[in-house]
Amino acid sequence: MSELKWMSGTATPKIADASCEYFAVAVRRGHSGKTYTFTAVYLNKYGLEYEDCKCSCEEEHGDGCPTTGWFTVESSNQYDGGLYTHLLSKGDELVAWAAIPEFDPTELEAGNE
Protein backbone atom coordinates (compact mmCIF):
# COMPACT_ATOMS: atom_id res chain seq x y z
CA MET A 1 0.00 0.00 0.00
CA SER A 2 1.31 3.45 -0.90
CA GLU A 3 1.97 5.49 2.20
CA LEU A 4 2.19 9.24 2.42
CA LYS A 5 5.56 10.50 3.62
CA TRP A 6 4.68 13.59 5.65
CA MET A 7 7.08 16.52 5.76
CA SER A 8 7.04 19.37 8.27
CA GLY A 9 4.93 22.35 7.25
CA THR A 10 8.02 24.54 7.57
CA ALA A 11 9.84 22.52 4.86
CA THR A 12 9.55 23.61 1.23
CA PRO A 13 8.79 21.19 -1.62
CA LYS A 14 11.59 20.94 -4.15
CA ILE A 15 9.97 21.42 -7.54
CA ALA A 16 11.23 23.03 -10.75
CA ASP A 17 11.07 26.79 -11.26
CA ALA A 18 8.00 28.04 -13.16
CA SER A 19 6.01 24.96 -12.12
CA CYS A 20 3.31 23.81 -9.73
CA GLU A 21 2.49 20.48 -8.12
CA TYR A 22 -0.35 19.08 -6.03
CA PHE A 23 0.31 17.74 -2.51
CA ALA A 24 -1.68 16.40 0.40
CA VAL A 25 -1.65 18.98 3.21
CA ALA A 26 -2.63 19.00 6.88
CA VAL A 27 -3.82 22.46 7.93
CA ARG A 28 -4.75 23.55 11.46
CA ARG A 29 -7.46 26.20 11.15
CA GLY A 30 -6.99 29.15 13.47
CA HIS A 31 -10.70 29.78 14.03
CA SER A 32 -11.44 26.26 15.29
CA GLY A 33 -8.10 24.67 16.17
CA LYS A 34 -9.11 21.62 14.11
CA THR A 35 -6.71 20.03 11.64
CA TYR A 36 -7.99 19.10 8.17
CA THR A 37 -6.32 17.03 5.46
CA PHE A 38 -6.94 17.81 1.78
CA THR A 39 -5.06 18.60 -1.43
CA ALA A 40 -3.42 21.90 -2.28
CA VAL A 41 -0.99 23.14 -4.91
CA TYR A 42 2.51 24.48 -4.31
CA LEU A 43 3.72 27.08 -6.82
CA ASN A 44 7.41 27.77 -7.44
CA LYS A 45 7.85 31.01 -9.40
CA TYR A 46 4.72 30.02 -11.32
CA GLY A 47 3.20 32.75 -13.48
CA LEU A 48 -0.15 33.98 -12.13
CA GLU A 49 -2.14 36.98 -13.24
CA TYR A 50 -3.71 39.01 -10.45
CA GLU A 51 -4.74 42.58 -9.74
CA ASP A 52 -2.40 43.45 -6.86
CA CYS A 53 0.76 42.27 -8.60
CA LYS A 54 3.68 44.62 -7.84
CA CYS A 55 5.58 44.09 -11.09
CA SER A 56 4.96 44.92 -14.76
CA CYS A 57 4.11 41.31 -15.47
CA GLU A 58 3.36 41.58 -19.15
CA GLU A 59 6.58 43.47 -19.83
CA GLU A 60 8.81 41.57 -17.41
CA HIS A 61 7.44 38.03 -17.45
CA GLY A 62 4.81 37.58 -20.16
CA ASP A 63 3.01 34.73 -18.36
CA GLY A 64 2.06 36.60 -15.19
CA CYS A 65 3.78 37.33 -11.91
CA PRO A 66 6.16 34.59 -10.73
CA THR A 67 4.42 33.39 -7.57
CA THR A 68 5.70 31.01 -4.90
CA GLY A 69 3.62 29.50 -2.10
CA TRP A 70 0.69 27.29 -1.14
CA PHE A 71 -2.72 27.70 -2.80
CA THR A 72 -6.04 25.96 -3.28
CA VAL A 73 -7.52 25.91 -6.78
CA GLU A 74 -11.21 26.15 -7.59
CA SER A 75 -12.59 25.60 -11.07
CA SER A 76 -13.79 28.84 -12.62
CA ASN A 77 -15.58 29.85 -15.80
CA GLN A 78 -13.94 33.26 -15.54
CA TYR A 79 -10.28 32.20 -15.18
CA ASP A 80 -8.44 29.67 -17.36
CA GLY A 81 -6.82 27.06 -15.14
CA GLY A 82 -8.98 27.95 -12.15
CA LEU A 83 -9.06 30.47 -9.34
CA TYR A 84 -6.04 30.31 -7.04
CA THR A 85 -6.60 31.26 -3.39
CA HIS A 86 -3.95 31.43 -0.66
CA LEU A 87 -4.06 28.21 1.38
CA LEU A 88 -3.74 29.84 4.79
CA SER A 89 -5.95 32.48 6.37
CA LYS A 90 -5.03 34.52 9.44
CA GLY A 91 -4.25 32.18 12.35
CA ASP A 92 -3.99 29.04 10.18
CA GLU A 93 -0.95 26.76 10.25
CA LEU A 94 0.39 24.37 7.65
CA VAL A 95 1.21 21.41 9.91
CA ALA A 96 2.55 19.04 7.24
CA TRP A 97 2.53 18.18 3.54
CA ALA A 98 3.17 15.00 1.54
CA ALA A 99 3.74 14.11 -2.09
CA ILE A 100 0.77 12.26 -3.58
CA PRO A 101 1.91 8.80 -4.72
CA GLU A 102 1.24 7.56 -8.22
CA PHE A 103 -1.63 5.09 -8.55
CA ASP A 104 -0.49 1.45 -8.65
CA PRO A 105 -3.27 -0.91 -9.80
CA THR A 106 -1.46 -3.89 -8.24
CA GLU A 107 -2.28 -2.40 -4.83
CA LEU A 108 -6.04 -2.81 -5.26
CA GLU A 109 -7.31 -5.07 -2.52
CA ALA A 110 -9.22 -8.17 -3.60
CA GLY A 111 -12.94 -7.47 -3.65
CA ASN A 112 -12.46 -3.72 -4.12
CA GLU A 113 -12.21 -3.82 -7.90
N, C-alpha and C positions, 0 to 999 in steps of 0.2 A: 504494500500500500504506500502511495506517495505521501510523504509527511511534509508539512510546512516547516521550514527552518527559519524561526523567528529571529529577527535582528532588533537591537535596541532602537527606539524611536529617535535617538540622537544620532544614529549612524545614517550615512547618506548612501543611497543605491549608486552603484557604479555602472552608468549607462553612457552610451556615446553622446557627444555633443549634438545639438539640434535634433534630439530624439525624445520620445516619451515611452513609458512602459507601465503596464498595469501591475499592481501588487495587492496582496491581502494586507489590510491594516487593522490595528486595534487602537481605537480612539476612546479616551476617557473624556466624556462631555462635562464641561465645567458647570452647567446648570443643574445637572442631576448627580454627577459623580459616578454614573454608570459607564461601563466600558462596552463598546460595540465593535463587532468585527464585520468588515465589508470590504469591497474593492475600491481602490482609488488609483489615480495615475500620477506618476512622478515625471515631471518635465525637467530636462537638462538643456538649458539655453534653447528651448523650443519656441519657435515663432508664433506668438499669439497677437491678435489684433484686439485692442481695447482702448476705451476712451481716455483713461487717465495715464496713458503711456508717457514717459518723460523724455523719450527720444524721438527723432524724426524717422520713424520706422521705415516708411516707404523709401526715403532717400538713403538711409544707412543700412537697412537690412532686407528690404524687399518683401520678405515673408512675415512681417510683424515683429514685435518686440521679443528679443530672446528672453524667455522666462524660465526660471528655475524654481521648483518647489512642488508641493503636494496639492492636488486638486481632485475634485469629483467632476464627472462629466455627465450632463443630462442631454438627451437628444433634443434637438431644436429645429423647427422649421425655418427659423430666422437665421441661424448661424450654421454654415457648413462645418461638419465635424463635431457639432455639439456646443453646448454652453459650459464653459469651464468655470468652476466656483472654487475658491480657496477651501481646502479641506478643514482647516481649523477655524473656529470662531473664538471670540474672547473667552479665556478660561479653559479652553480645550487643551488636551495633551495627546500627542501621538505617542502611544506607549510602545508599540512595536510594529514592524512590517515584515513581510515575507514574500519571496518570489513565488509566483503561482506555477506549480509543476505542469509539465506537458501531460496531456491525457495519454494513458497507456491502456489500451483495450484488454491486455492480458491481466490487468488488475481487477476486472469485473468479477464480483463474487458470484458463484453459481446460484442461479435462481433470481438474480437481479438483472437479467438480460432483457 
